[in-house]
Amino acid sequence: MSTAAVLPRILGALFYYSPQRPDIKALIGCLPTLPSLFAWRDPHTIDELCHSWPVAADDELIWQHSALFEGQGEMVAPPWGSVYQEKDNLLMGETTASYRVFLRQHGLEFDGRHHEPEDQFGLMLLAYSALIARSDQQAARILLEQFLLPWAARYLELLQQNPVSAFYSRLAQVADIYLQNVSYQQALNPVKRRIFF
């Protein structure tokens, strides 16, 4: 796997999979290495963020993930793009359908848990990583400009403010900086969409 694909793969996995999985638990132990995996514009800030990561006890972190990503009651930061981009905050709206077509065109299909929409933030980072790994820069760019970046900043802002988990708030902060860095380095021009959430 190309080195450029490693960081979005790690971030995507942490945003998607429960920390009760042994492989995800192992990734959490690797968080202090994130500064070395990417050419950050401000390495000092990333160093500080990744040096003292607020990790809760295992059971607590599993509950936090479930509350923030699977939903228990009202979700403060739903992780699906359609919620932000559809007027009625619908899951599986038109934006999800067009993203699904894009994935199929590029041979990417995910066996999501419980038929989860493909526009889940972590899944989208995993798709981006897969495209980078196969050196499909054009498709990777389209994924960011048309499908992820139009809503990601709003989602990550809400997740950073969540009252449930300092760990996932920090993860959102690092992911936000990462996407800003990628946008700057690749001179991306994201589609402007109205955000409804």
N, CA and C atoms as a LAMMPS dump frame, in Angstrom:
ITEM: TIMESTEP
0
ITEM: NUMBER OF ATOMS
591
ITEM: BOX BOUNDS ff ff ff
-5.0000000000000000e+02 5.0000000000000000e+02
-5.0000000000000000e+02 5.0000000000000000e+02
-5.0000000000000000e+02 5.0000000000000000e+02
ITEM: ATOMS id mol type element x y z
1 1 1 N 0.847 -1.196 0
2 1 2 C 0 0 0
3 1 3 C 0.881 1.243 0
4 2 1 N 0.527 2.244 -0.811
5 2 2 C 1.313 3.472 -0.849
6 2 3 C 1.207 4.193 0.488
7 3 1 N 2.254 4.907 0.85
8 3 2 C 2.259 5.592 2.144
9 3 3 C 1.132 6.62 2.233
10 4 1 N 0.77 7.241 1.098
11 4 2 C -0.3 8.251 1.107
12 4 3 C -1.642 7.64 1.485
13 5 1 N -1.793 6.322 1.28
14 5 2 C -3.068 5.666 1.58
15 5 3 C -3.187 5.241 3.039
16 6 1 N -2.071 5.261 3.772
17 6 2 C -2.067 4.712 5.138
18 6 3 C -2.879 5.568 6.107
19 7 1 N -2.639 6.877 6.122
20 7 2 C -3.32 7.735 7.097
21 7 3 C -4.841 7.756 6.897
22 8 1 N -5.357 7.964 5.668
23 8 2 C -6.813 7.925 5.525
24 8 3 C -7.402 6.554 5.866
25 9 1 N -6.614 5.518 5.669
26 9 2 C -7.106 4.172 6.033
27 9 3 C -7.236 4.046 7.555
28 10 1 N -6.235 4.537 8.284
29 10 2 C -6.29 4.494 9.755
30 10 3 C -7.451 5.335 10.266
31 11 1 N -7.545 6.573 9.782
32 11 2 C -8.621 7.463 10.229
33 11 3 C -9.992 6.876 9.877
34 12 1 N -10.12 6.377 8.657
35 12 2 C -11.39 5.799 8.234
36 12 3 C -11.809 4.636 9.115
37 13 1 N -10.862 3.762 9.427
38 13 2 C -11.165 2.607 10.282
39 13 3 C -11.611 3.051 11.667
40 14 1 N -10.948 4.065 12.22
41 14 2 C -11.302 4.546 13.559
42 14 3 C -12.677 5.206 13.58
43 15 1 N -13.063 5.842 12.473
44 15 2 C -14.38 6.47 12.382
45 15 3 C -15.488 5.447 12.098
46 16 1 N -15.124 4.291 11.574
47 16 2 C -16.153 3.344 11.161
48 16 3 C -16.313 2.16 12.124
49 17 1 N -15.202 1.533 12.476
50 17 2 C -15.289 0.289 13.244
51 17 3 C -15.285 0.533 14.748
52 18 1 N -15.951 -0.363 15.473
53 18 2 C -16.002 -0.266 16.934
54 18 3 C -14.63 -0.56 17.541
55 19 1 N -14.272 0.165 18.61
56 19 2 C -12.985 -0.094 19.272
57 19 3 C -12.956 -1.428 20.013
58 20 1 N -14.054 -2.188 19.984
59 20 2 C -13.997 -3.508 20.616
60 20 3 C -13.256 -4.509 19.725
61 21 1 N -13.083 -4.16 18.432
62 21 2 C -12.329 -5.042 17.535
63 21 3 C -10.839 -4.97 17.867
64 22 1 N -10.159 -6.114 17.95
65 22 2 C -8.73 -6.109 18.298
66 22 3 C -7.877 -5.26 17.353
67 23 1 N -8.192 -5.284 16.035
68 23 2 C -7.384 -4.504 15.093
69 23 3 C -7.563 -3 15.313
70 24 1 N -8.754 -2.585 15.726
71 24 2 C -8.988 -1.165 15.981
72 24 3 C -8.324 -0.756 17.295
73 25 1 N -8.377 -1.64 18.273
74 25 2 C -7.677 -1.399 19.535
75 25 3 C -6.176 -1.189 19.273
76 26 1 N -5.633 -1.995 18.366
77 26 2 C -4.214 -1.865 18.002
78 26 3 C -3.941 -0.525 17.329
79 27 1 N -4.869 -0.084 16.468
80 27 2 C -4.702 1.217 15.801
81 27 3 C -4.673 2.362 16.814
82 28 1 N -5.515 2.256 17.839
83 28 2 C -5.547 3.304 18.866
84 28 3 C -4.18 3.425 19.526
85 29 1 N -3.509 2.29 19.704
86 29 2 C -2.158 2.318 20.268
87 29 3 C -1.132 2.976 19.355
88 30 1 N -1.455 3.059 18.05
89 30 2 C -0.527 3.648 17.068
90 30 3 C -0.739 5.15 16.861
91 31 1 N -1.722 5.744 17.538
92 31 2 C -2.059 7.151 17.28
93 31 3 C -0.877 8.117 17.424
94 32 1 N 0.034 7.905 18.371
95 32 2 C 1.181 8.829 18.455
96 32 3 C 2.07 8.833 17.21
97 33 1 N 1.916 7.836 16.319
98 33 2 C 2.748 7.799 15.101
99 33 3 C 2.137 8.594 13.947
100 34 1 N 0.896 9.081 14.103
101 34 2 C 0.238 9.778 12.984
102 34 3 C 1.051 10.955 12.431
103 35 1 N 1.745 11.726 13.278
104 35 2 C 2.511 12.844 12.712
105 35 3 C 3.539 12.417 11.663
106 36 1 N 4.036 11.18 11.767
107 36 2 C 5.078 10.725 10.831
108 36 3 C 4.505 10.165 9.526
109 37 1 N 3.183 10.072 9.425
110 37 2 C 2.577 9.402 8.267
111 37 3 C 2.133 10.344 7.155
112 38 1 N 2.386 11.643 7.334
113 38 2 C 1.87 12.605 6.355
114 38 3 C 2.722 13.873 6.437
115 39 1 N 2.827 14.598 5.306
116 39 2 C 3.584 15.856 5.283
117 39 3 C 2.677 16.995 5.746
118 40 1 N 2.494 17.11 7.053
119 40 2 C 1.605 18.122 7.634
120 40 3 C 2.155 19.523 7.419
121 41 1 N 1.268 20.485 7.216
122 41 2 C 1.705 21.881 7.079
123 41 3 C 2.169 22.432 8.425
124 42 1 N 1.552 21.959 9.507
125 42 2 C 1.924 22.404 10.852
126 42 3 C 2.188 21.17 11.717
127 43 1 N 3.353 20.55 11.544
128 43 2 C 3.635 19.297 12.247
129 43 3 C 3.629 19.452 13.769
130 44 1 N 3.969 20.644 14.256
131 44 2 C 4.012 20.861 15.712
132 44 3 C 2.629 20.67 16.337
133 45 1 N 1.6 21.248 15.711
134 45 2 C 0.231 21.117 16.233
135 45 3 C -0.212 19.659 16.228
136 46 1 N 0.054 18.95 15.141
137 46 2 C -0.33 17.537 15.056
138 46 3 C 0.42 16.714 16.091
139 47 1 N 1.692 17.028 16.267
140 47 2 C 2.495 16.36 17.305
141 47 3 C 1.831 16.485 18.671
142 48 1 N 1.417 17.708 18.99
143 48 2 C 0.785 17.959 20.293
144 48 3 C -0.537 17.212 20.418
145 49 1 N -1.341 17.25 19.358
146 49 2 C -2.645 16.585 19.396
147 49 3 C -2.502 15.069 19.551
148 50 1 N -1.499 14.501 18.907
149 50 2 C -1.353 13.044 18.914
150 50 3 C -0.52 12.524 20.079
151 51 1 N 0.169 13.419 20.752
152 51 2 C 1.049 12.995 21.846
153 51 3 C 0.248 12.595 23.083
154 52 1 N -0.796 13.358 23.377
155 52 2 C -1.561 13.097 24.608
156 52 3 C -3.023 12.847 24.258
157 53 1 N -3.272 11.703 23.649
158 53 2 C -4.62 11.384 23.173
159 53 3 C -5.497 10.948 24.349
160 54 1 N -6.682 11.575 24.517
161 54 2 C -7.543 11.215 25.653
162 54 3 C -8.318 9.92 25.388
163 55 1 N -7.763 8.79 25.828
164 55 2 C -8.401 7.499 25.585
165 55 3 C -9.124 7.034 26.849
166 56 1 N -10.412 6.734 26.708
167 56 2 C -11.212 6.249 27.833
168 56 3 C -10.965 4.75 28.041
169 57 1 N -11.475 4.226 29.138
170 57 2 C -11.421 2.782 29.382
171 57 3 C -12.16 2.055 28.263
172 58 1 N -11.779 0.799 28.014
173 58 2 C -12.32 0.041 26.873
174 58 3 C -13.841 0.078 26.78
175 59 1 N -14.526 -0.277 27.86
176 59 2 C -15.992 -0.325 27.822
177 59 3 C -16.587 1.043 27.533
178 60 1 N -15.995 2.07 28.119
179 60 2 C -16.48 3.438 27.924
180 60 3 C -16.305 3.864 26.466
181 61 1 N -15.144 3.546 25.892
182 61 2 C -14.864 3.934 24.503
183 61 3 C -15.806 3.206 23.537
184 62 1 N -16.096 1.939 23.818
185 62 2 C -17.032 1.173 22.989
186 62 3 C -18.41 1.831 23.043
187 63 1 N -18.836 2.227 24.236
188 63 2 C -20.134 2.9 24.378
189 63 3 C -20.134 4.238 23.627
190 64 1 N -19.035 5.003 23.75
191 64 2 C -18.934 6.299 23.07
192 64 3 C -19.056 6.123 21.554
193 65 1 N -18.374 5.117 21.018
194 65 2 C -18.444 4.86 19.581
195 65 3 C -19.876 4.534 19.168
196 66 1 N -20.519 3.684 19.949
197 66 2 C -21.892 3.298 19.645
198 66 3 C -22.818 4.516 19.663
199 67 1 N -22.662 5.372 20.668
200 67 2 C -23.52 6.561 20.798
201 67 3 C -23.316 7.527 19.635
202 68 1 N -22.071 7.703 19.208
203 68 2 C -21.762 8.704 18.18
204 68 3 C -21.928 8.2 16.748
205 69 1 N -21.754 6.895 16.545
206 69 2 C -21.729 6.386 15.173
207 69 3 C -22.865 5.433 14.832
208 70 1 N -23.482 4.859 15.837
209 70 2 C -24.578 3.933 15.569
210 70 3 C -25.907 4.512 16.027
211 71 1 N -25.855 5.435 16.978
212 71 2 C -27.055 6.131 17.413
213 71 3 C -27.741 5.494 18.592
214 72 1 N -27.813 6.234 19.67
215 72 2 C -28.6 5.848 20.843
216 72 3 C -29.307 7.13 21.244
217 73 1 N -30.547 7.259 20.821
218 73 2 C -31.219 8.536 21.039
219 73 3 C -30.805 9.525 19.96
220 74 1 N -30.847 10.796 20.291
221 74 2 C -30.536 11.847 19.319
222 74 3 C -29.025 11.905 19.053
223 75 1 N -28.664 11.904 17.784
224 75 2 C -27.239 11.952 17.433
225 75 3 C -26.795 13.404 17.285
226 76 1 N -25.73 13.761 17.987
227 76 2 C -25.251 15.144 17.924
228 76 3 C -24.505 15.418 16.618
229 77 1 N -23.923 14.374 16.039
230 77 2 C -23.147 14.531 14.796
231 77 3 C -23.329 13.276 13.942
232 78 1 N -24.452 13.169 13.233
233 78 2 C -24.663 11.984 12.392
234 78 3 C -23.53 11.848 11.374
235 79 1 N -22.968 10.635 11.205
236 79 2 C -21.784 10.485 10.347
237 79 3 C -22.068 10.241 8.87
238 80 1 N -23.305 10.503 8.409
239 80 2 C -23.676 10.22 7.018
240 80 3 C -23.881 11.509 6.227
241 81 1 N -23.271 11.593 5.065
242 81 2 C -23.299 12.806 4.262
243 81 3 C -24.688 13.271 3.876
244 82 1 N -25.589 12.33 3.612
245 82 2 C -26.925 12.717 3.15
246 82 3 C -27.681 13.526 4.201
247 83 1 N -27.43 13.266 5.471
248 83 2 C -28.113 14.01 6.549
249 83 3 C -27.825 15.507 6.428
250 84 1 N -26.615 15.841 6.002
251 84 2 C -26.205 17.245 5.888
252 84 3 C -26.642 17.868 4.568
253 85 1 N -26.734 17.045 3.535
254 85 2 C -26.938 17.578 2.19
255 85 3 C -28.369 17.467 1.678
256 86 1 N -29.213 16.727 2.382
257 86 2 C -30.607 16.565 1.965
258 86 3 C -31.491 17.477 2.814
259 87 1 N -32.416 18.144 2.162
260 87 2 C -33.254 19.144 2.826
261 87 3 C -33.963 18.586 4.069
262 88 1 N -34.415 17.347 3.993
263 88 2 C -35.134 16.745 5.12
264 88 3 C -34.224 15.899 5.998
265 89 1 N -32.9 16.065 5.854
266 89 2 C -31.907 15.31 6.634
267 89 3 C -32.106 13.796 6.504
268 90 1 N -32.473 13.368 5.303
269 90 2 C -32.762 11.956 5.075
270 90 3 C -31.493 11.137 4.931
271 91 1 N -31.521 9.933 5.484
272 91 2 C -30.493 8.951 5.175
273 91 3 C -30.802 8.391 3.788
274 92 1 N -29.771 7.989 3.074
275 92 2 C -29.943 7.336 1.773
276 92 3 C -30.689 8.218 0.772
277 93 1 N -30.376 9.502 0.747
278 93 2 C -31.013 10.416 -0.191
279 93 3 C -30.332 10.384 -1.551
280 94 1 N -30.606 11.408 -2.36
281 94 2 C -30.055 11.476 -3.724
282 94 3 C -28.529 11.53 -3.719
283 95 1 N -27.962 12.235 -2.736
284 95 2 C -26.495 12.337 -2.699
285 95 3 C -25.874 10.96 -2.436
286 96 1 N -26.53 10.155 -1.606
287 96 2 C -26.034 8.79 -1.354
288 96 3 C -26.114 7.959 -2.627
289 97 1 N -27.227 8.087 -3.341
290 97 2 C -27.422 7.31 -4.578
291 97 3 C -26.351 7.646 -5.608
292 98 1 N -26.038 8.938 -5.773
293 98 2 C -25.032 9.299 -6.778
294 98 3 C -23.633 8.859 -6.326
295 99 1 N -23.394 8.87 -5.01
296 99 2 C -22.109 8.38 -4.502
297 99 3 C -21.989 6.867 -4.738
298 100 1 N -23.09 6.152 -4.552
299 100 2 C -23.085 4.697 -4.774
300 100 3 C -22.737 4.391 -6.235
301 101 1 N -23.289 5.169 -7.16
302 101 2 C -22.975 4.985 -8.583
303 101 3 C -21.477 5.202 -8.811
304 102 1 N -20.937 6.269 -8.21
305 102 2 C -19.498 6.559 -8.326
306 102 3 C -18.667 5.369 -7.835
307 103 1 N -19.025 4.82 -6.677
308 103 2 C -18.274 3.686 -6.123
309 103 3 C -18.309 2.492 -7.074
310 104 1 N -19.488 2.202 -7.609
311 104 2 C -19.619 1.051 -8.528
312 104 3 C -18.78 1.261 -9.787
313 105 1 N -18.782 2.495 -10.282
314 105 2 C -17.987 2.804 -11.483
315 105 3 C -16.507 2.51 -11.25
316 106 1 N -16.088 2.612 -10.004
317 106 2 C -14.666 2.415 -9.682
318 106 3 C -14.416 1.092 -8.964
319 107 1 N -15.387 0.2 -9.053
320 107 2 C -15.206 -1.147 -8.514
321 107 3 C -15.097 -1.22 -7.007
322 108 1 N -15.71 -0.279 -6.314
323 108 2 C -15.659 -0.283 -4.844
324 108 3 C -17.049 -0.57 -4.289
325 109 1 N -17.151 -1.649 -3.556
326 109 2 C -18.403 -1.94 -2.857
327 109 3 C -18.06 -2.369 -1.452
328 110 1 N -18.843 -1.878 -0.498
329 110 2 C -18.571 -2.182 0.895
330 110 3 C -19.664 -3.062 1.459
331 111 1 N -19.244 -4.003 2.244
332 111 2 C -20.199 -4.85 2.948
333 111 3 C -20.459 -4.183 4.297
334 112 1 N -21.277 -3.14 4.263
335 112 2 C -21.502 -2.336 5.466
336 112 3 C -22.301 -3.083 6.514
337 113 1 N -22.106 -2.679 7.771
338 113 2 C -22.874 -3.315 8.853
339 113 3 C -24.335 -2.877 8.731
340 114 1 N -25.234 -3.805 8.792
341 114 2 C -26.676 -3.538 8.763
342 114 3 C -27.073 -2.662 7.564
343 115 1 N -26.463 -2.895 6.414
344 115 2 C -26.808 -2.132 5.201
345 115 3 C -26.661 -0.623 5.432
346 116 1 N -25.614 -0.238 6.102
347 116 2 C -25.4 1.181 6.378
348 116 3 C -25.125 1.941 5.075
349 117 1 N -25.614 3.182 4.968
350 117 2 C -25.324 3.972 3.766
351 117 3 C -23.812 4.116 3.538
352 118 1 N -23.429 4.099 2.27
353 118 2 C -22.003 4.188 1.921
354 118 3 C -21.399 5.545 2.236
355 119 1 N -22.239 6.57 2.462
356 119 2 C -21.686 7.911 2.697
357 119 3 C -21.398 8.157 4.187
358 120 1 N -21.101 7.076 4.924
359 120 2 C -20.621 7.227 6.291
360 120 3 C -19.197 7.782 6.22
361 121 1 N -18.863 8.745 7.076
362 121 2 C -17.59 9.461 6.977
363 121 3 C -16.377 8.519 6.94
364 122 1 N -16.336 7.57 7.882
365 122 2 C -15.202 6.644 7.92
366 122 3 C -15.112 5.783 6.678
367 123 1 N -16.261 5.3 6.205
368 123 2 C -16.282 4.496 4.978
369 123 3 C -15.771 5.296 3.785
370 124 1 N -16.11 6.583 3.748
371 124 2 C -15.658 7.425 2.631
372 124 3 C -14.14 7.604 2.681
373 125 1 N -13.577 7.738 3.881
374 125 2 C -12.114 7.814 3.985
375 125 3 C -11.475 6.489 3.561
376 126 1 N -12.118 5.375 3.899
377 126 2 C -11.593 4.072 3.477
378 126 3 C -11.646 3.933 1.953
379 127 1 N -12.71 4.451 1.329
380 127 2 C -12.805 4.425 -0.138
381 127 3 C -11.714 5.295 -0.755
382 128 1 N -11.503 6.475 -0.162
383 128 2 C -10.445 7.37 -0.64
384 128 3 C -9.082 6.667 -0.553
385 129 1 N -8.838 6.012 0.57
386 129 2 C -7.586 5.279 0.757
387 129 3 C -7.424 4.183 -0.294
388 130 1 N -8.521 3.468 -0.591
389 130 2 C -8.458 2.393 -1.583
390 130 3 C -8.11 2.931 -2.972
391 131 1 N -8.663 4.09 -3.318
392 131 2 C -8.364 4.699 -4.615
393 131 3 C -6.909 5.161 -4.688
394 132 1 N -6.416 5.741 -3.59
395 132 2 C -5.007 6.164 -3.541
396 132 3 C -4.089 4.936 -3.664
397 133 1 N -4.464 3.852 -2.968
398 133 2 C -3.64 2.638 -2.972
399 133 3 C -3.499 2.06 -4.374
400 134 1 N -4.53 2.248 -5.213
401 134 2 C -4.421 1.741 -6.583
402 134 3 C -3.999 2.841 -7.562
403 135 1 N -3.5 3.952 -7.004
404 135 2 C -2.967 5.074 -7.8
405 135 3 C -3.998 5.697 -8.728
406 136 1 N -5.248 5.697 -8.327
407 136 2 C -6.295 6.337 -9.129
408 136 3 C -6.536 7.749 -8.56
409 137 1 N -5.572 8.632 -8.835
410 137 2 C -5.614 9.984 -8.269
411 137 3 C -6.837 10.771 -8.734
412 138 1 N -7.216 10.552 -9.989
413 138 2 C -8.359 11.275 -10.55
414 138 3 C -9.637 10.951 -9.777
415 139 1 N -9.897 9.654 -9.571
416 139 2 C -11.101 9.236 -8.84
417 139 3 C -11.026 9.689 -7.378
418 140 1 N -9.84 9.618 -6.8
419 140 2 C -9.673 10.052 -5.407
420 140 3 C -10.015 11.531 -5.264
421 141 1 N -9.58 12.304 -6.239
422 141 2 C -9.871 13.746 -6.231
423 141 3 C -11.38 14.008 -6.352
424 142 1 N -12.038 13.281 -7.261
425 142 2 C -13.485 13.434 -7.44
426 142 3 C -14.213 13.066 -6.142
427 143 1 N -13.782 11.985 -5.498
428 143 2 C -14.428 11.571 -4.25
429 143 3 C -14.39 12.713 -3.234
430 144 1 N -13.223 13.333 -3.096
431 144 2 C -13.105 14.428 -2.125
432 144 3 C -13.913 15.651 -2.548
433 145 1 N -13.731 16.093 -3.791
434 145 2 C -14.356 17.345 -4.234
435 145 3 C -15.876 17.254 -4.321
436 146 1 N -16.388 16.131 -4.807
437 146 2 C -17.823 16.038 -5.062
438 146 3 C -18.622 15.384 -3.934
439 147 1 N -17.973 14.494 -3.187
440 147 2 C -18.761 13.685 -2.26
441 147 3 C -18.423 13.871 -0.779
442 148 1 N -17.166 14.089 -0.437
443 148 2 C -16.814 14.158 0.992
444 148 3 C -16.657 15.584 1.512
445 149 1 N -15.864 16.383 0.828
446 149 2 C -15.57 17.73 1.346
447 149 3 C -16.79 18.663 1.438
448 150 1 N -17.817 18.507 0.58
449 150 2 C -18.949 19.433 0.702
450 150 3 C -19.617 19.435 2.079
451 151 1 N -19.531 18.336 2.823
452 151 2 C -20.193 18.272 4.133
453 151 3 C -19.258 17.943 5.293
454 152 1 N -18.042 17.508 4.997
455 152 2 C -17.146 17.002 6.045
456 152 3 C -16.831 18.034 7.126
457 153 1 N -16.597 19.281 6.742
458 153 2 C -16.207 20.291 7.738
459 153 3 C -17.307 20.482 8.783
460 154 1 N -18.57 20.503 8.332
461 154 2 C -19.69 20.666 9.263
462 154 3 C -19.788 19.473 10.207
463 155 1 N -19.676 18.284 9.652
464 155 2 C -19.732 17.078 10.473
465 155 3 C -18.614 17.079 11.52
466 156 1 N -17.4 17.366 11.084
467 156 2 C -16.256 17.327 12.001
468 156 3 C -16.35 18.428 13.06
469 157 1 N -16.921 19.557 12.686
470 157 2 C -17.155 20.633 13.658
471 157 3 C -18.103 20.14 14.762
472 158 1 N -19.194 19.508 14.369
473 158 2 C -20.152 18.997 15.354
474 158 3 C -19.534 17.894 16.212
475 159 1 N -18.745 17.028 15.585
476 159 2 C -18.126 15.929 16.341
477 159 3 C -17.093 16.464 17.341
478 160 1 N -16.381 17.516 16.939
479 160 2 C -15.417 18.115 17.879
480 160 3 C -16.118 18.679 19.109
481 161 1 N -17.358 19.141 18.927
482 161 2 C -18.106 19.754 20.037
483 161 3 C -18.921 18.735 20.827
484 162 1 N -18.849 17.454 20.467
485 162 2 C -19.723 16.462 21.109
486 162 3 C -19.441 16.375 22.607
487 163 1 N -20.5 16.195 23.42
488 163 2 C -20.335 16.132 24.868
489 163 3 C -20.057 14.712 25.376
490 164 1 N -19.946 13.76 24.459
491 164 2 C -19.877 12.343 24.83
492 164 3 C -18.446 11.824 24.969
493 165 1 N -17.567 12.24 24.065
494 165 2 C -16.26 11.588 23.967
495 165 3 C -15.134 12.549 23.599
496 166 1 N -14.183 12.711 24.519
497 166 2 C -12.988 13.514 24.226
498 166 3 C -12.13 12.824 23.164
499 167 1 N -12.139 11.492 23.168
500 167 2 C -11.35 10.746 22.186
501 167 3 C -11.825 11.045 20.759
502 168 1 N -13.138 10.931 20.527
503 168 2 C -13.65 11.148 19.171
504 168 3 C -13.654 12.63 18.793
505 169 1 N -13.7 13.49 19.787
506 169 2 C -13.54 14.922 19.515
507 169 3 C -12.132 15.196 18.973
508 170 1 N -11.128 14.579 19.6
509 170 2 C -9.74 14.733 19.134
510 170 3 C -9.565 14.11 17.755
511 171 1 N -10.176 12.951 17.535
512 171 2 C -10.091 12.291 16.231
513 171 3 C -10.667 13.198 15.143
514 172 1 N -11.783 13.856 15.452
515 172 2 C -12.402 14.783 14.496
516 172 3 C -11.475 15.958 14.196
517 173 1 N -10.789 16.442 15.216
518 173 2 C -9.858 17.568 15.04
519 173 3 C -8.717 17.177 14.104
520 174 1 N -8.155 16.016 14.321
521 174 2 C -7.044 15.541 13.479
522 174 3 C -7.524 15.291 12.048
523 175 1 N -8.703 14.688 11.899
524 175 2 C -9.246 14.425 10.557
525 175 3 C -9.522 15.727 9.816
526 176 1 N -10.017 16.729 10.534
527 176 2 C -10.302 18.024 9.922
528 176 3 C -9.008 18.672 9.412
529 177 1 N -7.977 18.631 10.22
530 177 2 C -6.678 19.199 9.81
531 177 3 C -6.134 18.419 8.614
532 178 1 N -6.276 17.099 8.648
533 178 2 C -5.809 16.272 7.537
534 178 3 C -6.504 16.667 6.228
535 179 1 N -7.831 16.782 6.262
536 179 2 C -8.569 17.126 5.039
537 179 3 C -8.231 18.534 4.553
538 180 1 N -8.028 19.452 5.483
539 180 2 C -7.606 20.806 5.091
540 180 3 C -6.239 20.763 4.413
541 181 1 N -5.324 19.968 4.96
542 181 2 C -3.986 19.826 4.379
543 181 3 C -4.054 19.231 2.975
544 182 1 N -4.838 18.17 2.822
545 182 2 C -4.977 17.522 1.509
546 182 3 C -5.578 18.512 0.502
547 183 1 N -6.597 19.247 0.938
548 183 2 C -7.228 20.239 0.05
549 183 3 C -6.228 21.273 -0.418
550 184 1 N -5.397 21.743 0.507
551 184 2 C -4.393 22.759 0.187
552 184 3 C -3.328 22.177 -0.751
553 185 1 N -2.801 21.02 -0.405
554 185 2 C -1.704 20.426 -1.176
555 185 3 C -2.126 20.063 -2.595
556 186 1 N -3.379 19.637 -2.752
557 186 2 C -3.84 19.225 -4.083
558 186 3 C -4.64 20.32 -4.79
559 187 1 N -4.731 21.496 -4.165
560 187 2 C -5.509 22.617 -4.72
561 187 3 C -6.91 22.157 -5.133
562 188 1 N -7.58 21.495 -4.198
563 188 2 C -8.912 20.965 -4.485
564 188 3 C -9.942 22.089 -4.544
565 189 1 N -10.978 21.843 -5.299
566 189 2 C -12.054 22.82 -5.461
567 189 3 C -13.388 22.118 -5.172
568 190 1 N -13.739 21.965 -3.883
569 190 2 C -14.945 21.199 -3.55
570 190 3 C -16.216 21.84 -4.085
571 191 1 N -17.157 20.994 -4.451
572 191 2 C -18.479 21.444 -4.867
573 191 3 C -19.122 22.185 -3.685
574 192 1 N -19.771 23.308 -3.982
575 192 2 C -20.472 24.059 -2.931
576 192 3 C -21.903 23.53 -2.826
577 193 1 N -22.251 23.047 -1.667
578 193 2 C -23.606 22.558 -1.44
579 193 3 C -24.187 23.197 -0.197
580 194 1 N -25.486 23.418 -0.219
581 194 2 C -26.151 23.921 0.958
582 194 3 C -26.187 22.827 2.025
583 195 1 N -25.863 23.22 3.257
584 195 2 C -25.863 22.269 4.364
585 195 3 C -27.108 22.484 5.213
586 196 1 N -27.821 21.412 5.478
587 196 2 C -29.118 21.507 6.155
588 196 3 C -29.092 21.025 7.612
589 197 1 N -27.934 20.645 8.114
590 197 2 C -27.889 20.132 9.485
591 197 3 C -26.832 20.884 10.276
